[in-house]
Structures are given as C-alpha cells and as structure tokens.
C-alpha cells in the first residue's frame, strides 16, 4: 500500500516519470481552468449573468469577502494567490469521491510545495507592501533578541501548514482505503462524506491561514492584527 | 512519508501556473464583469436619478403652467364677465333708449293721430254744425247763412270804416270771397255799404270752395275775415279738451 501518490507512476514522458501527484494536479488544474474559461468566455456587462456565472461570482466574492475580513488594503493579488490555494485544495479534496482519483493534497510533496509557496509569498507580499527595510524590521520586533525566534516561527508556519494539510487528507484517504477492505459497503461512504467535510475545512483553513500570514506581513504596524488561533 | 523534491518543485510550478491561469480565466473576467455590472448599475441609477429629476422638473413646469393657465383662465373669465356686463348694460341702455324712442314716437304718433282725428272731427262737427245751422236758418227763417253774414257784415262795415281805410291804403278794388255764391240781396247790401265807405272802389265777388263759411274782404293791404273759423276752432278746442280728458281717464283706468 502506497501512502503517497508520489510513488505511483502514471506514465513517462521523454523519459521523465509522471507520478500520480503531478498527474492529478494537472487534472485539477485543467478542470478549474477549462470550467472557468467555458463560463467566463462570453461575459457582457449588459447581459444578465447565467446561473454558472452567478455560481462563480458567489465563489469568488465569497473568497474575496473572507480575505477582506482578514486583510487590509488592496486584496486583488491576495485574492489571486489565496483564492487559488483554496480552489486547488478544495477541488482536490472534493475529487476524493471520484473512484480512482488520488488527491494531490494527500502527497506531502504537494502540501510541502504549497507551504513553501506560502513561505515565499509572505515575504514577497510583505516587501511589496512595506518595502524590504520595513519588512525585515518586523523580524526585530518587539526586540532584536526576538530575531531567531521570529525566523523559527516563520519556518514553523510553513511546516505546520504542510503537515496539517497532508496529515488530514492523507489520513482520510488511508483510513478510507483500510475501511474499504474491512467493510466495503458502508464505512467508505461515511469516510468519503467525512473526507469531503474535512477536505473543505482544510482548504478553508489552509487558505485563511495563508491569508493571515500574508496580511500580517503586509499590514502596517499600527493596524496589524493578532494571528488567529489555528484549529 | 517522504518528500519528493522534484515533485515539490513541479507542484510549486504547477501552482504558480494555476494562479496565472485562474487569474486569466476566472478572477479577472469575474471581477471585471462584476465591476462592469456595478458601473452599469451605477450609470443606470444615475440615469434614473437624472430621469427622475427631469421628470420632476417637467412635472413642476407642468404644474406651473397649469397654475398660470388657471390664473389666466380666471383673468379671462373676469374680463369676459366684465365685457358681458358692459355689453348687457349697453344692450339694456340701447333697449331702454329704443323703447323710450318708440314710446316718444308712439306718443307723437298718437298725438298726431289725435290731432288728425280732432281735425277730422272738427271738420265733420263744423260741417255738421254749419249744415244744421243752414238748415235751421232755411227752415225757420227762410234765409241762408252766407246771406245773414253778408247783411251783418254790411252793417258792421261803417263802424270799422276808419280802420279799414288806414289798412287798405290806396286799393281800388275790393274782393269779397265766399264759399258759396252770395244771394243777390246780400250782394246789394254789401255793395251799398262798401260804396258808402269806399266810393271809388270797384267790388268783385268771388267763390272759394276751400274757404270756411263766411266772407273774406280784401281791399288793398286790408283783409277782413268774417267767417265761422273762430267758432269752428272753439269747437275744436272743446273737442280736444274732451279727447284729452278721455285719454287721461283711460290712462287713469289703466
């Protein structure tokens, strides 16, 4: 039994093995992109929106509303980033119910990649917002003695993000696989339903935590908010 | 549990590509569409506000025009009323004037008719009186009115001789005009009396049917009327008085 889809090779292209993590990531990417493109390709301001477009607007505005509750100032680029995080993780977790689909988020490589991207995005957004001097100054707050602790905290955020998401998704998938062999007609259904719920929650948590980290890095000192409790 | 760093790198790249793709095909179209729709709604609301303001202005203008029309209507009604009153007064005045004129004309016509009637009555009465007088003289005294008048005039010429001479001047002919031819005896009496006063004057007798009964003597510039005109006129005065009294009585009754 493979605990990670990284070990499952789907095919090889020009001698490069493509594992299940990358393959199903492409599937999710294609699904999100094609669906979005099909719905948004003929948008006109003077035409009433279709139900699909309304659905997308509800999703995008819901994400934007959540971001605006956390962050301050312009949120358009944060929406691109955190919204993509949420949609990717949520779609990956939702497709857990599709037989044969292995969610990329069940791979520690994927969650590590997402955590690293957050780890890089936080200083990038911070530097873009405050300037490089202003951002680096935050590592010396409230005192220069806190510099090593702040650096450790910065990395521990990424590690906790990666491990949390990976653990929840991978454990759900593994438990469902184990129960499938024990009670193939009842428990997998219950576990899949629970998996959908925890998957959506994890997507929300991952995205909202990334938003909190980035917004704390971009917020001015007098308006910085305390970090939310991690569930 | 292991981390495949190649997969990690690939996933980071995949995620960045997904960010770009979703920005291109999801976020921008959706957010731009929302912004465009909000702008469209804002424009339409502003247009609605402008349309409402325009409608309110038009309504206010309409109300002003209605008020002005009402005021104008009241003025016109007042003017028309005054004109109608003036026209009514003028028509009434004209009618009163016409009625007054008709009344005056009617009274004049009535007066004229009264005079005509009185004249006719006077003539008829005079004629009847004269006829009765002639008949009475003829029946009772076997004499004529003109003959008796001539005899009486013949007796009166002498007392008036002085005045006649003064008035006659140097007249050489005397003309005696009567309505009917005078009896011979009366002519003789008149000739004798005139020759006693005017010996050099020739006398000529003439008749005039239009003349009132009696004699008319003309000598030069002198003229002596010896007729019943005065009595007939007195009869006319009596008749006028009676007619007037009758009219007054009628008016008093009405």
Interface residues (C-beta under 8 A of the other chain):
Chain A: X3 X4 X6 X19 X21 X22 X25 X26 X29 X32 X33 X36 X37 X40 X41 X43 X45 X46 X49 X53 X56 X57 X60 X61 X64 X76 X79 X80 X81 X83 X84 X85 X87 X88 X104 X107 X108 X109 X110 X112 X113 X114 X116 X117 X170
Chain B: X1 X2 X3 X4 X5 X7 X8 X9 X10 X11 X12 X14 X15 X16 X17 X18 X19 X21 X22 X23 X25 X26 X27 X29 X30 X31 X32 X33 X34 X36 X37 X39 X40
